[in-house]
């Protein structure tokens, strides 16, 4: 018999978690204030692109295990297990995370809890948030300390979110170790099928659980910025960063993953999470421990300016009047997420330098048009590259990696391509007579 679960927030994290918890056999209600989004989800469709998610949503909505509501009262009456999956964006004008949405869930839900309940946080929050929210919930709830608050961070990769929820590489649960209640027992029941597959189930204090997510993102960001810094050195020295990454990647202590040089990381997690991590360390008096993350962030942002400068160089020294095709708008392939997208940031910088920029992305055009309405948008690669003086590949969609020079030859005005993700076969393009530039490539 499954558990009755309420998931607060139906954005990327919440919608995926709701659908996957239902897939595991639990009865789930997703809660959000956005009624238009709720209607879309109730029809079995995600309001964003994520491979495989629509199938899981529709199957469980049709099976009656998954529904959606805007009513906190309905959710509190229905469920004894509650997940917080709302956004924690960067505060305007600050590095710190904005916990307005997380706090709002607790302040609205807790007064409605009239029987023992467990609240699990999944949103990425600064360390110490869980303890504060626990006190808040117990103060506001009629049942007092019969409401428990634990932290169960998510480790989803966009493009693989369903797989990562149903088949994670680990489950981390942070609980109040001084007052061991039901949180661990309930979580083991929730994830019984997953743990049965041999997935590690790590139980720790709430503060460590909060740090696991931010530390993981900080490490990944550091690894990406490291190889991009090496790309700068390779360009100056005449070396090749892809061959360098292959060579050091054979070292088991280093590994090859996340050592792909390019225009850097973006999205809704890494940039804002490392900045919030720095801000929280400062509040705790440990700011010197994370000063290196400022350089990680700086290297990442510098990659965008360097790509604009490379485009200007390839165009002959000036972008005024140049027609530039940008292939890719999402921050990564298999996603329509444009939050802090390096591709769109670069497209905007190039346009400000006087170029006419046309963007194509298989999934992210509508989102891009909303955020960057002054750019030109194309319906396909051919339309984007029509008359282009320079073509940029800025998101490594498989469709772009499969492009053949002969396909673009009769379309573009000049055979110049810049591979911002080092995802193309440079020999193929050069042998076809194209000017090819990569990031840190020989």
Residue pairs with C-beta under 8 A, 6 or more apart in sequence:
2 24
2 25
2 26
2 27
2 65
3 26
3 27
3 80
3 81
3 186
3 189
3 190
4 26
4 27
4 78
4 79
4 80
4 81
5 18
5 21
5 26
5 27
5 28
5 29
5 79
5 81
5 82
5 83
5 190
6 28
6 29
6 30
6 31
6 75
6 76
6 78
6 79
6 81
6 82
6 83
7 14
7 17
7 18
7 21
7 28
7 29
7 30
7 31
7 82
7 83
7 85
8 14
8 31
8 32
8 75
8 82
8 83
8 84
8 85
8 86
8 105
8 109
9 31
9 32
9 84
9 85
9 86
9 87
9 101
9 105
9 123
10 18
10 30
10 31
10 32
10 34
10 37
10 38
10 41
10 47
10 68
10 85
11 48
11 85
11 86
11 87
12 48
12 50
12 156
12 158
12 161
12 268
12 337
13 85
13 122
13 123
13 154
13 156
14 30
14 32
14 83
14 85
14 86
15 30
15 41
15 46
15 47
15 48
15 53
15 57
16 50
16 53
16 156
16 161
16 162
16 165
17 83
17 85
17 122
17 154
17 165
18 28
18 30
18 66
18 68
18 85
19 28
19 53
19 56
19 57
19 60
19 66
19 162
20 56
20 162
20 165
20 166
21 28
21 83
21 190
22 28
22 56
22 60
22 63
22 65
22 66
23 56
23 59
23 60
23 166
24 166
24 190
24 191
24 193
24 194
25 65
25 193
26 65
26 190
27 65
27 78
28 60
28 65
28 66
28 67
29 66
29 67
29 68
29 69
29 74
29 75
29 78
29 79
30 38
30 41
30 66
30 67
30 68
30 69
31 68
31 69
31 70
31 71
31 72
31 75
32 38
32 68
32 70
33 70
35 70
37 47
38 68
38 69
38 70
40 46
40 47
41 47
41 57
41 61
41 68
42 61
42 67
42 68
43 61
44 54
44 57
44 58
44 59
44 61
44 62
45 54
45 57
45 58
46 53
46 54
46 57
48 336
48 337
49 334
49 335
49 336
49 363
49 364
50 158
50 159
50 161
50 162
50 334
50 335
51 159
51 160
51 162
51 334
52 162
52 163
53 161
53 162
56 162
57 66
60 66
61 67
69 75
72 108
72 109
72 112
73 112
75 82
75 109
76 109
76 112
76 113
76 114
77 112
79 117
80 115
80 116
80 117
80 118
81 117
81 118
81 120
81 186
81 190
82 109
82 117
82 118
82 119
82 120
83 119
83 120
83 121
83 122
83 152
84 102
84 105
84 106
84 119
84 120
84 121
84 122
84 123
85 122
85 123
85 154
86 101
86 102
86 104
86 105
86 123
87 101
87 123
87 268
88 97
88 98
88 99
88 101
88 102
88 123
88 124
88 125
88 272
88 276
89 97
89 98
89 268
89 272
90 96
90 97
90 98
90 271
90 272
90 275
90 276
91 97
91 98
92 98
94 279
95 275
95 276
95 278
95 279
96 126
96 275
96 276
96 279
96 280
97 124
97 125
97 126
97 272
97 273
97 276
97 279
97 280
99 125
99 126
99 129
101 123
102 121
102 123
102 125
102 129
102 133
103 133
103 136
106 119
106 133
106 136
106 137
106 140
107 136
107 140
109 119
109 137
110 136
110 137
110 138
110 139
110 140
110 141
110 147
111 140
111 141
111 142
113 137
113 141
113 142
113 143
113 147
114 142
114 143
115 143
115 146
116 143
116 146
116 147
116 182
117 141
117 143
117 146
117 147
117 148
118 147
118 148
118 149
118 150
118 181
118 182
118 183
118 186
118 187
119 133
119 137
119 147
119 148
119 149
119 150
120 149
120 150
120 151
120 152
120 183
120 187
121 129
121 130
121 133
121 149
121 150
121 151
121 152
121 153
122 152
122 153
122 154
124 153
124 154
124 213
124 214
124 217
124 269
124 273
124 276
125 151
125 210
126 210
126 214
126 276
126 277
126 279
126 280
126 283
127 207
127 210
127 211
127 214
127 280
127 284
128 207
128 210
128 280
128 284
129 210
130 149
130 150
130 151
130 174
130 206
130 207
130 209
130 210
131 176
131 206
131 207
133 149
134 148
134 149
134 176
134 206
137 147
137 149
138 144
138 145
138 147
141 147
145 179
148 175
148 176
148 181
148 182
148 183
149 176
149 206
150 173
150 174
150 175
150 176
150 183
150 184
150 187
150 206
150 209
151 173
151 174
151 206
151 209
151 210
152 171
152 172
152 173
152 174
152 187
152 209
153 172
153 174
153 209
153 210
153 212
153 213
154 165
154 213
155 164
155 168
155 169
155 170
155 213
155 216
156 164
156 165
157 164
158 267
158 332
158 334
158 335
158 337
159 332
159 333
159 334
159 335
160 334
166 194
167 194
167 197
167 199
168 194
168 199
169 199
169 200
170 199
170 200
170 201
170 202
171 187
171 191
171 194
171 195
171 199
171 200
171 201
171 202
172 202
172 204
172 209
172 212
173 183
173 184
173 187
173 201
173 202
173 203
173 204
173 209
174 203
174 204
174 205
174 206
174 207
174 208
174 209
174 210
175 181
175 183
175 184
175 203
175 204
175 205
175 206
176 183
176 205
176 206
177 205
184 203
188 195
188 201
191 199
191 201
195 201
204 212
213 273
214 273
214 274
214 276
214 277
214 280
215 277
217 269
217 270
217 273
217 274
217 277
218 273
218 274
218 277
218 290
218 293
218 296
220 258
220 265
220 270
221 265
221 270
221 271
221 274
221 293
221 296
221 297
221 300
222 292
222 293
222 296
223 258
223 259
224 258
224 264
224 265
224 300
225 264
225 265
225 295
225 296
225 297
225 299
225 300
226 259
227 241
227 245
227 258
227 259
227 260
227 261
228 261
228 262
228 264
228 299
228 300
228 303
228 439
228 440
229 299
230 241
230 244
230 245
230 261
230 440
231 241
231 261
231 439
231 440
232 306
232 440
233 239
233 440
234 240
234 241
234 244
234 440
234 441
234 442
235 440
238 442
239 440
239 442
240 440
240 441
240 442
241 261
241 422
241 439
241 440
241 441
242 260
242 261
242 422
242 438
242 440
242 441
244 440
245 256
245 259
245 260
245 261
246 256
248 254
248 259
249 255
249 256
249 257
249 259
250 256
260 421
260 422
261 422
261 439
261 440
262 303
262 420
262 421
262 422
262 439
263 303
263 304
263 307
263 342
263 343
263 346
263 394
263 420
263 421
263 439
264 299
264 300
264 301
264 303
264 304
264 342
265 271
265 300
265 331
265 342
266 331
266 332
266 339
266 340
266 341
266 342
266 343
266 345
267 331
267 332
267 337
267 339
267 340
267 341
268 337
268 339
268 340
271 297
271 300
271 340
272 340
274 293
274 296
274 297
275 293
275 297
277 290
277 293
278 287
278 290
278 291
278 293
278 294
281 287
281 289
281 290
303 342
303 439
304 342
304 345
304 346
304 349
305 349
307 342
307 346
307 392
307 394
307 418
307 420
307 439
308 346
308 349
308 350
308 353
310 418
310 437
311 319
311 324
311 346
311 350
311 355
311 390
311 392
311 418
312 318
312 319
312 350
312 353
314 390
314 416
314 418
314 435
314 437
315 322
315 324
315 355
315 389
315 390
315 416
318 354
319 350
319 353
319 354
319 355
320 353
320 354
320 355
321 354
321 355
321 356
322 354
322 355
322 356
322 389
322 390
323 355
323 356
323 358
323 387
323 388
323 389
323 390
323 413
324 347
324 350
324 355
324 356
324 357
324 358
324 388
324 389
324 390
324 391
324 392
325 358
325 360
325 378
325 384
325 385
325 388
325 390
325 391
325 392
325 412
326 343
326 346
326 347
326 350
326 357
326 358
326 359
326 360
326 384
326 392
326 394
327 360
327 361
327 381
327 384
327 385
327 391
327 392
327 393
327 394
327 395
327 397
327 400
328 343
328 359
328 360
328 361
328 392
328 393
328 394
328 395
328 396
328 397
328 400
328 420
328 421
329 338
329 341
329 343
329 344
329 347
329 359
329 360
329 361
329 364
329 365
329 367
329 368
329 394
329 395
330 336
330 337
330 338
330 341
330 343
330 361
330 363
330 364
330 395
331 337
331 338
331 339
331 340
331 341
331 342
331 343
331 395
332 395
332 396
333 395
333 396
333 397
333 398
334 397
335 363
335 364
336 361
336 363
336 364
336 366
336 367
337 364
337 367
338 344
338 364
338 367
338 368
338 371
341 364
341 368
342 394
342 420
343 359
343 361
343 394
343 395
343 420
344 359
344 368
344 371
344 372
344 375
346 392
346 394
346 420
347 357
347 359
347 372
347 375
347 394
348 372
348 375
350 357
351 357
351 374
351 375
356 376
357 375
357 376
358 375
358 376
358 377
358 378
358 383
358 384
358 386
358 388
359 365
359 368
359 372
359 375
359 376
359 377
359 378
359 384
360 377
360 378
360 379
360 380
360 381
360 383
360 384
361 368
361 395
361 397
362 397
362 399
365 377
368 375
368 377
369 375
369 377
378 384
378 386
381 399
381 400
381 403
381 408
382 411
385 391
385 408
385 411
385 412
386 411
386 412
387 411
387 412
387 413
388 411
388 412
388 413
388 414
389 412
389 413
389 414
389 416
390 414
390 416
390 417
390 418
391 408
391 412
391 416
391 417
391 418
392 417
392 418
392 420
393 400
393 417
393 418
393 419
393 420
393 421
393 423
393 424
394 420
394 421
395 421
396 421
396 423
400 423
400 424
401 423
401 424
403 424
405 415
405 428
405 429
405 432
405 433
405 434
406 432
408 415
409 415
409 432
414 435
415 432
415 433
415 434
415 435
416 434
416 435
417 424
417 429
417 434
417 435
417 436
417 437
418 436
418 437
418 438
419 426
419 436
419 437
419 438
419 439
419 441
420 439
421 439
422 438
422 439
422 440
422 441
424 436
424 438
426 436
426 438
426 441
429 436
430 436
